[in-house]
Amino acid sequence: MLGFIKKDLAMIKSNFKLLGILTIVYFIMGLLKEIDISFILPFMSVMIMISSFSYDNYNKWDAYSISLPDGRKNSVKAKYVTTILLILIVSTIVTILSFIISYVNTKTINYEQILVSMLGTIFGTLLVLTFMYPVIYKFGVEKARIGIFLVVFILVIIGGFLSQYVNFSFVAKALSIIENYLVVILIVIAILMVYISYIISKKIFSKKEF
């Protein structure tokens, strides 16, 4: 599987320079209090990994990979492992930059707020991963992007409707009850989501013909 991971990293290597430039730009904007960098960069790391599916399709990698020992399984596993590693690395960098921004702007560092924010960001990006990858394996990158856009659009509309007409006080009460265990709960949920998504993607990919 290590070879598959190296292949994915090599394919997206050209995007690392862009990600580095954007990191600097968003860091400066954060210092100027123009933007919150906590979600943008980790989310972009997922988008960069999604581009690797297009490279695979263009180079007909999948047809070749299935001829390798455990090729189907390792190909899917490598996508998930590489994406998670990239999310964690970028999130760690963003956390450090958030500490710097907080200190420069306020002369203090709110460690708890920043770490909780980054935990939420990692959870959110993993949620995107768990939804998108099975869809991409099933329908391909282009169709998946259209479907994902429609789903996000519908969710935004539903969310706006609910925020206007639904009382969420019971949600706040529920969160206050589990506050002490929230980190553990999110980690467990994230692991389960990724595992289930991986199993679904592997099953879809195992049945595809090239």
PyMOL commands that place a pseudoatom at each C-alpha (Angstrom):
pseudoatom trace, name=CA, resn=MET, resi=1, chain=A, elem=C, hetatm=0, pos=[0.000, 0.000, 0.000]
pseudoatom trace, name=CA, resn=LEU, resi=2, chain=A, elem=C, hetatm=0, pos=[2.969, 2.318, 0.601]
pseudoatom trace, name=CA, resn=GLY, resi=3, chain=A, elem=C, hetatm=0, pos=[3.580, 2.451, -3.143]
pseudoatom trace, name=CA, resn=PHE, resi=4, chain=A, elem=C, hetatm=0, pos=[-0.015, 3.567, -3.733]
pseudoatom trace, name=CA, resn=ILE, resi=5, chain=A, elem=C, hetatm=0, pos=[0.375, 6.343, -1.147]
pseudoatom trace, name=CA, resn=LYS, resi=6, chain=A, elem=C, hetatm=0, pos=[3.611, 7.518, -2.774]
pseudoatom trace, name=CA, resn=LYS, resi=7, chain=A, elem=C, hetatm=0, pos=[1.831, 7.526, -6.136]
pseudoatom trace, name=CA, resn=ASP, resi=8, chain=A, elem=C, hetatm=0, pos=[-0.994, 9.721, -4.803]
pseudoatom trace, name=CA, resn=LEU, resi=9, chain=A, elem=C, hetatm=0, pos=[1.464, 12.142, -3.195]
pseudoatom trace, name=CA, resn=ALA, resi=10, chain=A, elem=C, hetatm=0, pos=[3.492, 12.328, -6.413]
pseudoatom trace, name=CA, resn=MET, resi=11, chain=A, elem=C, hetatm=0, pos=[0.357, 13.073, -8.442]
pseudoatom trace, name=CA, resn=ILE, resi=12, chain=A, elem=C, hetatm=0, pos=[-0.706, 15.992, -6.230]
pseudoatom trace, name=CA, resn=LYS, resi=13, chain=A, elem=C, hetatm=0, pos=[2.838, 17.290, -5.641]
pseudoatom trace, name=CA, resn=SER, resi=14, chain=A, elem=C, hetatm=0, pos=[2.284, 20.178, -8.041]
pseudoatom trace, name=CA, resn=ASN, resi=15, chain=A, elem=C, hetatm=0, pos=[-0.603, 21.373, -5.849]
pseudoatom trace, name=CA, resn=PHE, resi=16, chain=A, elem=C, hetatm=0, pos=[1.572, 21.665, -2.741]
pseudoatom trace, name=CA, resn=LYS, resi=17, chain=A, elem=C, hetatm=0, pos=[3.129, 24.905, -4.011]
pseudoatom trace, name=CA, resn=LEU, resi=18, chain=A, elem=C, hetatm=0, pos=[-0.329, 26.398, -4.505]
pseudoatom trace, name=CA, resn=LEU, resi=19, chain=A, elem=C, hetatm=0, pos=[-1.379, 25.225, -1.036]
pseudoatom trace, name=CA, resn=GLY, resi=20, chain=A, elem=C, hetatm=0, pos=[1.777, 26.808, 0.427]
pseudoatom trace, name=CA, resn=ILE, resi=21, chain=A, elem=C, hetatm=0, pos=[1.082, 30.127, -1.295]
pseudoatom trace, name=CA, resn=LEU, resi=22, chain=A, elem=C, hetatm=0, pos=[-2.532, 30.110, -0.120]
pseudoatom trace, name=CA, resn=THR, resi=23, chain=A, elem=C, hetatm=0, pos=[-1.376, 29.292, 3.415]
pseudoatom trace, name=CA, resn=ILE, resi=24, chain=A, elem=C, hetatm=0, pos=[0.799, 32.418, 3.408]
pseudoatom trace, name=CA, resn=VAL, resi=25, chain=A, elem=C, hetatm=0, pos=[-1.998, 34.541, 1.920]
pseudoatom trace, name=CA, resn=TYR, resi=26, chain=A, elem=C, hetatm=0, pos=[-4.601, 33.323, 4.411]
pseudoatom trace, name=CA, resn=PHE, resi=27, chain=A, elem=C, hetatm=0, pos=[-2.119, 33.701, 7.276]
pseudoatom trace, name=CA, resn=ILE, resi=28, chain=A, elem=C, hetatm=0, pos=[-1.623, 37.368, 6.365]
pseudoatom trace, name=CA, resn=MET, resi=29, chain=A, elem=C, hetatm=0, pos=[-5.380, 37.841, 6.046]
pseudoatom trace, name=CA, resn=GLY, resi=30, chain=A, elem=C, hetatm=0, pos=[-5.789, 36.213, 9.455]
pseudoatom trace, name=CA, resn=LEU, resi=31, chain=A, elem=C, hetatm=0, pos=[-3.305, 38.664, 10.946]
pseudoatom trace, name=CA, resn=LEU, resi=32, chain=A, elem=C, hetatm=0, pos=[-5.359, 41.472, 9.411]
pseudoatom trace, name=CA, resn=LYS, resi=33, chain=A, elem=C, hetatm=0, pos=[-8.512, 39.930, 10.941]
pseudoatom trace, name=CA, resn=GLU, resi=34, chain=A, elem=C, hetatm=0, pos=[-10.007, 39.518, 7.479]
pseudoatom trace, name=CA, resn=ILE, resi=35, chain=A, elem=C, hetatm=0, pos=[-10.659, 35.778, 7.584]
pseudoatom trace, name=CA, resn=ASP, resi=36, chain=A, elem=C, hetatm=0, pos=[-10.742, 32.683, 9.781]
pseudoatom trace, name=CA, resn=ILE, resi=37, chain=A, elem=C, hetatm=0, pos=[-8.230, 30.201, 8.344]
pseudoatom trace, name=CA, resn=SER, resi=38, chain=A, elem=C, hetatm=0, pos=[-9.299, 27.234, 10.466]
pseudoatom trace, name=CA, resn=PHE, resi=39, chain=A, elem=C, hetatm=0, pos=[-11.567, 25.531, 7.912]
pseudoatom trace, name=CA, resn=ILE, resi=40, chain=A, elem=C, hetatm=0, pos=[-10.445, 26.737, 4.493]
pseudoatom trace, name=CA, resn=LEU, resi=41, chain=A, elem=C, hetatm=0, pos=[-7.015, 25.110, 4.233]
pseudoatom trace, name=CA, resn=PRO, resi=42, chain=A, elem=C, hetatm=0, pos=[-7.937, 21.645, 5.629]
pseudoatom trace, name=CA, resn=PHE, resi=43, chain=A, elem=C, hetatm=0, pos=[-10.969, 21.606, 3.320]
pseudoatom trace, name=CA, resn=MET, resi=44, chain=A, elem=C, hetatm=0, pos=[-8.735, 22.511, 0.383]
pseudoatom trace, name=CA, resn=SER, resi=45, chain=A, elem=C, hetatm=0, pos=[-6.504, 19.538, 1.198]
pseudoatom trace, name=CA, resn=VAL, resi=46, chain=A, elem=C, hetatm=0, pos=[-9.515, 17.284, 0.590]
pseudoatom trace, name=CA, resn=MET, resi=47, chain=A, elem=C, hetatm=0, pos=[-10.232, 19.091, -2.684]
pseudoatom trace, name=CA, resn=ILE, resi=48, chain=A, elem=C, hetatm=0, pos=[-6.615, 18.551, -3.751]
pseudoatom trace, name=CA, resn=MET, resi=49, chain=A, elem=C, hetatm=0, pos=[-6.885, 14.835, -3.035]
pseudoatom trace, name=CA, resn=ILE, resi=50, chain=A, elem=C, hetatm=0, pos=[-10.114, 14.681, -5.025]
pseudoatom trace, name=CA, resn=SER, resi=51, chain=A, elem=C, hetatm=0, pos=[-8.167, 15.986, -8.015]
pseudoatom trace, name=CA, resn=SER, resi=52, chain=A, elem=C, hetatm=0, pos=[-6.059, 12.806, -7.824]
pseudoatom trace, name=CA, resn=PHE, resi=53, chain=A, elem=C, hetatm=0, pos=[-9.131, 10.852, -8.966]
pseudoatom trace, name=CA, resn=SER, resi=54, chain=A, elem=C, hetatm=0, pos=[-9.111, 12.879, -12.185]
pseudoatom trace, name=CA, resn=TYR, resi=55, chain=A, elem=C, hetatm=0, pos=[-5.415, 12.131, -12.665]
pseudoatom trace, name=CA, resn=ASP, resi=56, chain=A, elem=C, hetatm=0, pos=[-6.096, 8.432, -12.099]
pseudoatom trace, name=CA, resn=ASN, resi=57, chain=A, elem=C, hetatm=0, pos=[-8.853, 8.477, -14.690]
pseudoatom trace, name=CA, resn=TYR, resi=58, chain=A, elem=C, hetatm=0, pos=[-6.763, 10.394, -17.230]
pseudoatom trace, name=CA, resn=ASN, resi=59, chain=A, elem=C, hetatm=0, pos=[-3.789, 8.065, -16.852]
pseudoatom trace, name=CA, resn=LYS, resi=60, chain=A, elem=C, hetatm=0, pos=[-6.022, 4.953, -16.674]
pseudoatom trace, name=CA, resn=TRP, resi=61, chain=A, elem=C, hetatm=0, pos=[-4.426, 4.063, -13.369]
pseudoatom trace, name=CA, resn=ASP, resi=62, chain=A, elem=C, hetatm=0, pos=[-7.374, 2.048, -12.059]
pseudoatom trace, name=CA, resn=ALA, resi=63, chain=A, elem=C, hetatm=0, pos=[-7.172, -0.415, -14.932]
pseudoatom trace, name=CA, resn=TYR, resi=64, chain=A, elem=C, hetatm=0, pos=[-3.510, -0.967, -14.106]
pseudoatom trace, name=CA, resn=SER, resi=65, chain=A, elem=C, hetatm=0, pos=[-3.894, -1.054, -10.320]
pseudoatom trace, name=CA, resn=ILE, resi=66, chain=A, elem=C, hetatm=0, pos=[-6.362, -3.950, -10.361]
pseudoatom trace, name=CA, resn=SER, resi=67, chain=A, elem=C, hetatm=0, pos=[-3.679, -6.141, -11.942]
pseudoatom trace, name=CA, resn=LEU, resi=68, chain=A, elem=C, hetatm=0, pos=[-1.456, -5.682, -8.869]
pseudoatom trace, name=CA, resn=PRO, resi=69, chain=A, elem=C, hetatm=0, pos=[-1.676, -7.910, -5.763]
pseudoatom trace, name=CA, resn=ASP, resi=70, chain=A, elem=C, hetatm=0, pos=[-4.574, -6.595, -3.639]
pseudoatom trace, name=CA, resn=GLY, resi=71, chain=A, elem=C, hetatm=0, pos=[-4.676, -3.710, -6.084]
pseudoatom trace, name=CA, resn=ARG, resi=72, chain=A, elem=C, hetatm=0, pos=[-8.336, -2.819, -5.632]
pseudoatom trace, name=CA, resn=LYS, resi=73, chain=A, elem=C, hetatm=0, pos=[-8.187, -2.843, -1.836]
pseudoatom trace, name=CA, resn=ASN, resi=74, chain=A, elem=C, hetatm=0, pos=[-4.860, -1.020, -1.572]
pseudoatom trace, name=CA, resn=SER, resi=75, chain=A, elem=C, hetatm=0, pos=[-5.888, 1.596, -4.114]
pseudoatom trace, name=CA, resn=VAL, resi=76, chain=A, elem=C, hetatm=0, pos=[-8.945, 2.570, -2.061]
pseudoatom trace, name=CA, resn=LYS, resi=77, chain=A, elem=C, hetatm=0, pos=[-7.138, 2.308, 1.264]
pseudoatom trace, name=CA, resn=ALA, resi=78, chain=A, elem=C, hetatm=0, pos=[-4.300, 4.517, 0.026]
pseudoatom trace, name=CA, resn=LYS, resi=79, chain=A, elem=C, hetatm=0, pos=[-6.761, 7.243, -0.977]
pseudoatom trace, name=CA, resn=TYR, resi=80, chain=A, elem=C, hetatm=0, pos=[-8.242, 7.333, 2.515]
pseudoatom trace, name=CA, resn=VAL, resi=81, chain=A, elem=C, hetatm=0, pos=[-4.902, 7.107, 4.341]
pseudoatom trace, name=CA, resn=THR, resi=82, chain=A, elem=C, hetatm=0, pos=[-3.274, 9.803, 2.189]
pseudoatom trace, name=CA, resn=THR, resi=83, chain=A, elem=C, hetatm=0, pos=[-6.251, 12.136, 2.555]
pseudoatom trace, name=CA, resn=ILE, resi=84, chain=A, elem=C, hetatm=0, pos=[-6.413, 11.700, 6.339]
pseudoatom trace, name=CA, resn=LEU, resi=85, chain=A, elem=C, hetatm=0, pos=[-2.657, 12.275, 6.677]
pseudoatom trace, name=CA, resn=LEU, resi=86, chain=A, elem=C, hetatm=0, pos=[-2.915, 15.418, 4.553]
pseudoatom trace, name=CA, resn=ILE, resi=87, chain=A, elem=C, hetatm=0, pos=[-5.854, 16.696, 6.623]
pseudoatom trace, name=CA, resn=LEU, resi=88, chain=A, elem=C, hetatm=0, pos=[-3.965, 16.099, 9.884]
pseudoatom trace, name=CA, resn=ILE, resi=89, chain=A, elem=C, hetatm=0, pos=[-0.746, 17.719, 8.625]
pseudoatom trace, name=CA, resn=VAL, resi=90, chain=A, elem=C, hetatm=0, pos=[-2.522, 20.792, 7.246]
pseudoatom trace, name=CA, resn=SER, resi=91, chain=A, elem=C, hetatm=0, pos=[-4.687, 21.058, 10.378]
pseudoatom trace, name=CA, resn=THR, resi=92, chain=A, elem=C, hetatm=0, pos=[-1.574, 20.950, 12.581]
pseudoatom trace, name=CA, resn=ILE, resi=93, chain=A, elem=C, hetatm=0, pos=[0.040, 23.734, 10.532]
pseudoatom trace, name=CA, resn=VAL, resi=94, chain=A, elem=C, hetatm=0, pos=[-3.177, 25.788, 10.673]
pseudoatom trace, name=CA, resn=THR, resi=95, chain=A, elem=C, hetatm=0, pos=[-3.383, 25.276, 14.446]
pseudoatom trace, name=CA, resn=ILE, resi=96, chain=A, elem=C, hetatm=0, pos=[0.163, 26.620, 14.894]
pseudoatom trace, name=CA, resn=LEU, resi=97, chain=A, elem=C, hetatm=0, pos=[-0.633, 29.585, 12.634]
pseudoatom trace, name=CA, resn=SER, resi=98, chain=A, elem=C, hetatm=0, pos=[-3.844, 30.206, 14.607]
pseudoatom trace, name=CA, resn=PHE, resi=99, chain=A, elem=C, hetatm=0, pos=[-1.796, 30.376, 17.815]
pseudoatom trace, name=CA, resn=ILE, resi=100, chain=A, elem=C, hetatm=0, pos=[0.460, 32.981, 16.194]
pseudoatom trace, name=CA, resn=ILE, resi=101, chain=A, elem=C, hetatm=0, pos=[-2.478, 35.000, 14.849]
pseudoatom trace, name=CA, resn=SER, resi=102, chain=A, elem=C, hetatm=0, pos=[-4.183, 34.909, 18.243]
pseudoatom trace, name=CA, resn=TYR, resi=103, chain=A, elem=C, hetatm=0, pos=[-1.045, 36.113, 20.021]
pseudoatom trace, name=CA, resn=VAL, resi=104, chain=A, elem=C, hetatm=0, pos=[-0.295, 38.871, 17.506]
pseudoatom trace, name=CA, resn=ASN, resi=105, chain=A, elem=C, hetatm=0, pos=[-3.864, 40.182, 17.543]
pseudoatom trace, name=CA, resn=THR, resi=106, chain=A, elem=C, hetatm=0, pos=[-4.720, 39.792, 21.242]
pseudoatom trace, name=CA, resn=LYS, resi=107, chain=A, elem=C, hetatm=0, pos=[-1.372, 39.228, 23.003]
pseudoatom trace, name=CA, resn=THR, resi=108, chain=A, elem=C, hetatm=0, pos=[-2.874, 36.029, 24.419]
pseudoatom trace, name=CA, resn=ILE, resi=109, chain=A, elem=C, hetatm=0, pos=[-3.473, 32.526, 23.081]
pseudoatom trace, name=CA, resn=ASN, resi=110, chain=A, elem=C, hetatm=0, pos=[-6.858, 30.935, 23.636]
pseudoatom trace, name=CA, resn=TYR, resi=111, chain=A, elem=C, hetatm=0, pos=[-5.621, 27.340, 23.399]
pseudoatom trace, name=CA, resn=GLU, resi=112, chain=A, elem=C, hetatm=0, pos=[-8.961, 25.729, 24.227]
pseudoatom trace, name=CA, resn=GLN, resi=113, chain=A, elem=C, hetatm=0, pos=[-10.952, 27.720, 21.675]
pseudoatom trace, name=CA, resn=ILE, resi=114, chain=A, elem=C, hetatm=0, pos=[-8.421, 27.139, 18.889]
pseudoatom trace, name=CA, resn=LEU, resi=115, chain=A, elem=C, hetatm=0, pos=[-8.075, 23.414, 19.586]
pseudoatom trace, name=CA, resn=VAL, resi=116, chain=A, elem=C, hetatm=0, pos=[-11.850, 22.930, 19.774]
pseudoatom trace, name=CA, resn=SER, resi=117, chain=A, elem=C, hetatm=0, pos=[-12.208, 24.858, 16.515]
pseudoatom trace, name=CA, resn=MET, resi=118, chain=A, elem=C, hetatm=0, pos=[-9.604, 22.669, 14.826]
pseudoatom trace, name=CA, resn=LEU, resi=119, chain=A, elem=C, hetatm=0, pos=[-11.249, 19.511, 16.153]
pseudoatom trace, name=CA, resn=GLY, resi=120, chain=A, elem=C, hetatm=0, pos=[-14.495, 20.686, 14.593]
pseudoatom trace, name=CA, resn=THR, resi=121, chain=A, elem=C, hetatm=0, pos=[-12.658, 21.451, 11.359]
pseudoatom trace, name=CA, resn=ILE, resi=122, chain=A, elem=C, hetatm=0, pos=[-11.060, 18.001, 11.208]
pseudoatom trace, name=CA, resn=PHE, resi=123, chain=A, elem=C, hetatm=0, pos=[-14.436, 16.418, 11.913]
pseudoatom trace, name=CA, resn=GLY, resi=124, chain=A, elem=C, hetatm=0, pos=[-16.070, 18.530, 9.204]
pseudoatom trace, name=CA, resn=THR, resi=125, chain=A, elem=C, hetatm=0, pos=[-13.442, 17.729, 6.570]
pseudoatom trace, name=CA, resn=LEU, resi=126, chain=A, elem=C, hetatm=0, pos=[-13.628, 14.037, 7.420]
pseudoatom trace, name=CA, resn=LEU, resi=127, chain=A, elem=C, hetatm=0, pos=[-17.399, 14.280, 7.010]
pseudoatom trace, name=CA, resn=VAL, resi=128, chain=A, elem=C, hetatm=0, pos=[-16.842, 15.686, 3.521]
pseudoatom trace, name=CA, resn=LEU, resi=129, chain=A, elem=C, hetatm=0, pos=[-14.409, 12.860, 2.773]
pseudoatom trace, name=CA, resn=THR, resi=130, chain=A, elem=C, hetatm=0, pos=[-16.761, 10.121, 3.986]
pseudoatom trace, name=CA, resn=PHE, resi=131, chain=A, elem=C, hetatm=0, pos=[-19.578, 11.428, 1.806]
pseudoatom trace, name=CA, resn=MET, resi=132, chain=A, elem=C, hetatm=0, pos=[-17.632, 12.310, -1.328]
pseudoatom trace, name=CA, resn=TYR, resi=133, chain=A, elem=C, hetatm=0, pos=[-15.382, 9.289, -1.809]
pseudoatom trace, name=CA, resn=PRO, resi=134, chain=A, elem=C, hetatm=0, pos=[-18.081, 6.614, -2.161]
pseudoatom trace, name=CA, resn=VAL, resi=135, chain=A, elem=C, hetatm=0, pos=[-19.966, 8.930, -4.534]
pseudoatom trace, name=CA, resn=ILE, resi=136, chain=A, elem=C, hetatm=0, pos=[-16.816, 9.484, -6.609]
pseudoatom trace, name=CA, resn=TYR, resi=137, chain=A, elem=C, hetatm=0, pos=[-16.087, 5.747, -6.784]
pseudoatom trace, name=CA, resn=LYS, resi=138, chain=A, elem=C, hetatm=0, pos=[-19.676, 5.129, -7.845]
pseudoatom trace, name=CA, resn=PHE, resi=139, chain=A, elem=C, hetatm=0, pos=[-20.283, 7.906, -10.374]
pseudoatom trace, name=CA, resn=GLY, resi=140, chain=A, elem=C, hetatm=0, pos=[-16.880, 9.428, -11.158]
pseudoatom trace, name=CA, resn=VAL, resi=141, chain=A, elem=C, hetatm=0, pos=[-15.454, 12.819, -10.262]
pseudoatom trace, name=CA, resn=GLU, resi=142, chain=A, elem=C, hetatm=0, pos=[-17.471, 15.048, -12.605]
pseudoatom trace, name=CA, resn=LYS, resi=143, chain=A, elem=C, hetatm=0, pos=[-20.892, 13.594, -11.790]
pseudoatom trace, name=CA, resn=ALA, resi=144, chain=A, elem=C, hetatm=0, pos=[-19.975, 13.469, -8.101]
pseudoatom trace, name=CA, resn=ARG, resi=145, chain=A, elem=C, hetatm=0, pos=[-19.147, 17.199, -8.074]
pseudoatom trace, name=CA, resn=ILE, resi=146, chain=A, elem=C, hetatm=0, pos=[-22.559, 18.044, -9.518]
pseudoatom trace, name=CA, resn=GLY, resi=147, chain=A, elem=C, hetatm=0, pos=[-24.304, 15.765, -7.034]
pseudoatom trace, name=CA, resn=ILE, resi=148, chain=A, elem=C, hetatm=0, pos=[-22.342, 17.140, -4.103]
pseudoatom trace, name=CA, resn=PHE, resi=149, chain=A, elem=C, hetatm=0, pos=[-23.096, 20.719, -5.143]
pseudoatom trace, name=CA, resn=LEU, resi=150, chain=A, elem=C, hetatm=0, pos=[-26.807, 19.926, -5.255]
pseudoatom trace, name=CA, resn=VAL, resi=151, chain=A, elem=C, hetatm=0, pos=[-26.707, 18.180, -1.874]
pseudoatom trace, name=CA, resn=VAL, resi=152, chain=A, elem=C, hetatm=0, pos=[-24.858, 21.097, -0.245]
pseudoatom trace, name=CA, resn=PHE, resi=153, chain=A, elem=C, hetatm=0, pos=[-27.300, 23.564, -1.839]
pseudoatom trace, name=CA, resn=ILE, resi=154, chain=A, elem=C, hetatm=0, pos=[-30.281, 21.599, -0.527]
pseudoatom trace, name=CA, resn=LEU, resi=155, chain=A, elem=C, hetatm=0, pos=[-28.723, 21.298, 2.944]
pseudoatom trace, name=CA, resn=VAL, resi=156, chain=A, elem=C, hetatm=0, pos=[-28.109, 25.056, 3.061]
pseudoatom trace, name=CA, resn=ILE, resi=157, chain=A, elem=C, hetatm=0, pos=[-31.768, 25.697, 2.177]
pseudoatom trace, name=CA, resn=ILE, resi=158, chain=A, elem=C, hetatm=0, pos=[-32.969, 23.190, 4.786]
pseudoatom trace, name=CA, resn=GLY, resi=159, chain=A, elem=C, hetatm=0, pos=[-30.594, 24.643, 7.370]
pseudoatom trace, name=CA, resn=GLY, resi=160, chain=A, elem=C, hetatm=0, pos=[-31.858, 28.163, 6.670]
pseudoatom trace, name=CA, resn=PHE, resi=161, chain=A, elem=C, hetatm=0, pos=[-35.467, 27.004, 6.954]
pseudoatom trace, name=CA, resn=LEU, resi=162, chain=A, elem=C, hetatm=0, pos=[-34.847, 25.159, 10.226]
pseudoatom trace, name=CA, resn=SER, resi=163, chain=A, elem=C, hetatm=0, pos=[-32.970, 28.096, 11.752]
pseudoatom trace, name=CA, resn=GLN, resi=164, chain=A, elem=C, hetatm=0, pos=[-36.040, 30.271, 11.164]
pseudoatom trace, name=CA, resn=TYR, resi=165, chain=A, elem=C, hetatm=0, pos=[-38.784, 27.962, 12.402]
pseudoatom trace, name=CA, resn=VAL, resi=166, chain=A, elem=C, hetatm=0, pos=[-37.212, 25.409, 14.758]
pseudoatom trace, name=CA, resn=ASN, resi=167, chain=A, elem=C, hetatm=0, pos=[-36.232, 25.992, 18.373]
pseudoatom trace, name=CA, resn=PHE, resi=168, chain=A, elem=C, hetatm=0, pos=[-32.769, 24.522, 18.904]
pseudoatom trace, name=CA, resn=SER, resi=169, chain=A, elem=C, hetatm=0, pos=[-32.640, 25.093, 22.652]
pseudoatom trace, name=CA, resn=PHE, resi=170, chain=A, elem=C, hetatm=0, pos=[-32.971, 21.352, 23.245]
pseudoatom trace, name=CA, resn=VAL, resi=171, chain=A, elem=C, hetatm=0, pos=[-29.854, 20.818, 21.132]
pseudoatom trace, name=CA, resn=ALA, resi=172, chain=A, elem=C, hetatm=0, pos=[-27.912, 23.266, 23.306]
pseudoatom trace, name=CA, resn=LYS, resi=173, chain=A, elem=C, hetatm=0, pos=[-29.102, 21.456, 26.427]
pseudoatom trace, name=CA, resn=ALA, resi=174, chain=A, elem=C, hetatm=0, pos=[-28.079, 18.079, 25.000]
pseudoatom trace, name=CA, resn=LEU, resi=175, chain=A, elem=C, hetatm=0, pos=[-24.626, 19.409, 24.094]
pseudoatom trace, name=CA, resn=SER, resi=176, chain=A, elem=C, hetatm=0, pos=[-24.163, 20.851, 27.574]
pseudoatom trace, name=CA, resn=ILE, resi=177, chain=A, elem=C, hetatm=0, pos=[-24.874, 17.412, 29.061]
pseudoatom trace, name=CA, resn=ILE, resi=178, chain=A, elem=C, hetatm=0, pos=[-22.253, 15.637, 26.940]
pseudoatom trace, name=CA, resn=GLU, resi=179, chain=A, elem=C, hetatm=0, pos=[-19.767, 18.531, 26.933]
pseudoatom trace, name=CA, resn=ASN, resi=180, chain=A, elem=C, hetatm=0, pos=[-17.196, 16.664, 29.022]
pseudoatom trace, name=CA, resn=TYR, resi=181, chain=A, elem=C, hetatm=0, pos=[-17.240, 13.737, 26.598]
pseudoatom trace, name=CA, resn=LEU, resi=182, chain=A, elem=C, hetatm=0, pos=[-17.661, 15.697, 23.358]
pseudoatom trace, name=CA, resn=VAL, resi=183, chain=A, elem=C, hetatm=0, pos=[-14.076, 15.235, 22.152]
pseudoatom trace, name=CA, resn=VAL, resi=184, chain=A, elem=C, hetatm=0, pos=[-14.160, 11.466, 22.671]
pseudoatom trace, name=CA, resn=ILE, resi=185, chain=A, elem=C, hetatm=0, pos=[-17.605, 11.224, 21.044]
pseudoatom trace, name=CA, resn=LEU, resi=186, chain=A, elem=C, hetatm=0, pos=[-16.462, 13.175, 17.973]
pseudoatom trace, name=CA, resn=ILE, resi=187, chain=A, elem=C, hetatm=0, pos=[-13.333, 11.036, 17.607]
pseudoatom trace, name=CA, resn=VAL, resi=188, chain=A, elem=C, hetatm=0, pos=[-15.359, 7.814, 17.836]
pseudoatom trace, name=CA, resn=ILE, resi=189, chain=A, elem=C, hetatm=0, pos=[-17.964, 9.094, 15.364]
pseudoatom trace, name=CA, resn=ALA, resi=190, chain=A, elem=C, hetatm=0, pos=[-15.228, 10.243, 12.958]
pseudoatom trace, name=CA, resn=ILE, resi=191, chain=A, elem=C, hetatm=0, pos=[-13.502, 6.848, 13.054]
pseudoatom trace, name=CA, resn=LEU, resi=192, chain=A, elem=C, hetatm=0, pos=[-16.797, 5.045, 12.437]
pseudoatom trace, name=CA, resn=MET, resi=193, chain=A, elem=C, hetatm=0, pos=[-17.723, 7.392, 9.580]
pseudoatom trace, name=CA, resn=VAL, resi=194, chain=A, elem=C, hetatm=0, pos=[-14.384, 6.933, 7.835]
pseudoatom trace, name=CA, resn=TYR, resi=195, chain=A, elem=C, hetatm=0, pos=[-14.440, 3.162, 8.317]
pseudoatom trace, name=CA, resn=ILE, resi=196, chain=A, elem=C, hetatm=0, pos=[-17.979, 2.800, 6.964]
pseudoatom trace, name=CA, resn=SER, resi=197, chain=A, elem=C, hetatm=0, pos=[-17.154, 5.079, 4.041]
pseudoatom trace, name=CA, resn=TYR, resi=198, chain=A, elem=C, hetatm=0, pos=[-14.029, 3.041, 3.293]
pseudoatom trace, name=CA, resn=ILE, resi=199, chain=A, elem=C, hetatm=0, pos=[-15.969, -0.234, 3.342]
pseudoatom trace, name=CA, resn=ILE, resi=200, chain=A, elem=C, hetatm=0, pos=[-18.584, 1.201, 0.971]
pseudoatom trace, name=CA, resn=SER, resi=201, chain=A, elem=C, hetatm=0, pos=[-15.938, 2.596, -1.397]
pseudoatom trace, name=CA, resn=LYS, resi=202, chain=A, elem=C, hetatm=0, pos=[-14.010, -0.668, -1.382]
pseudoatom trace, name=CA, resn=LYS, resi=203, chain=A, elem=C, hetatm=0, pos=[-17.155, -2.629, -2.161]
pseudoatom trace, name=CA, resn=ILE, resi=204, chain=A, elem=C, hetatm=0, pos=[-18.067, -0.280, -5.033]
pseudoatom trace, name=CA, resn=PHE, resi=205, chain=A, elem=C, hetatm=0, pos=[-14.550, -0.351, -6.466]
pseudoatom trace, name=CA, resn=SER, resi=206, chain=A, elem=C, hetatm=0, pos=[-14.284, -4.137, -6.168]
pseudoatom trace, name=CA, resn=LYS, resi=207, chain=A, elem=C, hetatm=0, pos=[-17.255, -4.506, -8.543]
pseudoatom trace, name=CA, resn=LYS, resi=208, chain=A, elem=C, hetatm=0, pos=[-16.152, -1.969, -11.148]
pseudoatom trace, name=CA, resn=GLU, resi=209, chain=A, elem=C, hetatm=0, pos=[-14.909, -3.163, -14.496]
pseudoatom trace, name=CA, resn=PHE, resi=210, chain=A, elem=C, hetatm=0, pos=[-12.228, -1.404, -16.530]
for i in range(1, 210): cmd.bond("trace and resi %d" % i, "trace and resi %d" % (i + 1))
show_as sticks, trace
zoom trace
